[in-house]
Amino acid sequence: MGRDSRTIVPEPTSAQIMRSQVQVRHSRRILCVFPRYAPSFGTFQYAYPLMGGVRAFMPPQGILVVAAYLPPAWEVRIVDENIRPTTEEEIAWADAVFVSGMHVQRGRD
C-alpha cells in the first residue's frame, strides 16, 4: 500500500486564534499606557520597600491583552506608570496612545 498523500494541517494555537486577523495597509506606532495607582492600602504601596525592589502591585493585564490583539505589523510599546512615568518622547513617537485603567485610577495627576 502507498503512503497517504493528504496534508496534515495542525490546529491553531491559542495565541494564533487571539491575534487580529485584520489585514492592515499602514504601519502604526501604538503606545499603551497603564496609569499609576493612587496611594492606598489596597495597592500595598507602603509595603514595596520591604519586598526588595518590588515597585508595582500587579501587571496591567487589560492593556496587555489589548496590545496582544493589535495587528502584528504595528509597533507597540507599553508603559506601566507604576514603574515609571510616560515620557514626552514616547508620546511624540506614537501615532496613537491607548490608555487602560480602573476606576480607582481616575484621579491621576
N, C-alpha and C positions, 0 to 999 in steps of 0.2 A: 504494500500500500504506500502511496505517496504522502508527502507531508501536507498538512493543512495549510493552505496559502492565504487564509484570512489574516487580516491585520488586527492585532490586539491593541485597542486604544485604552490607555489607563484612565481610571476615574480621576476627575479633577480633585486637587487637594482643597481643603477649606480656604486656604489663602488665595487660590486661584478663583474660587467662587466669589469671594468677598471683593476682589479687585473690580474696579469700574470697567465696564465693557464699552464705554463711550470712546469712539474714535475722535481724537482732538486734532484740530487743524493747526493750532498755535501752542507754543510752549508758554507756560505761565510760571511765575515765581510766587509761591504762596508762603506766607509767614503765619504760623499757627501760634497763638498766644494764650496761655493759661494764666489768669490774673492771680496776684498774690492774695493769700488769705489774710483777713484782719486778725490781729492777735486775739486768741480766745482759748479757753480751757480745752475745747474740743479738738483743736488742731495741734495740741501738745507743743506749741512753740517754745514754752519755757523749759521743756524737758530736753530739747535738742543739745544744749551744751553737755548734758550728762551722757549723751549717746555717741560720743566720738565722731564728729563730722557730719552727722545727720542734719540736713537743712530743710527737709520737706516732709509732710505728713504722708502723702501717697502720690503715686504717679497720676498725671492728668489723663485718665483713661478716655474720657469723652473726646477730647481734641485729638488724641492718638488714633482713635477709630476713624474720625473724620479724615485725618492725614493719610491713613492707610487706604482709604477708599478713593482718594484722588487719582486721576489718570497717571500711569507710570511715567509719562513723558514730562510731567510737571515737576519742577524742582521745589521741594518742601523743606522748610526749616521750622523747628519747634522751639519755643522759649517757654519755660516754666518760670514765672516770675517769683515763685517761692524759692528758687535757686539764685536768680539774678534778674535785674530789670531788663526790659527790652530796650535796645539802643536805637537812637535816631537813624543810624546807618542801616540797621535791619529793616526799619520801616521804609526807608528810602529805597532799599533793594527790592522790596516786594511789589508785585502787581496788585495783590490783594492781601489783606490781613484778616484772618479768621480768629474769632475770639470765642472761647467756651468757658463756662463757669457755672457756679451755683449761686443761689440767692444770697448766701452769706458773703459773697464776694462783691456785692453790688456797691458797697461803699468805698471802692478802690479810689485811692488818691492820685 
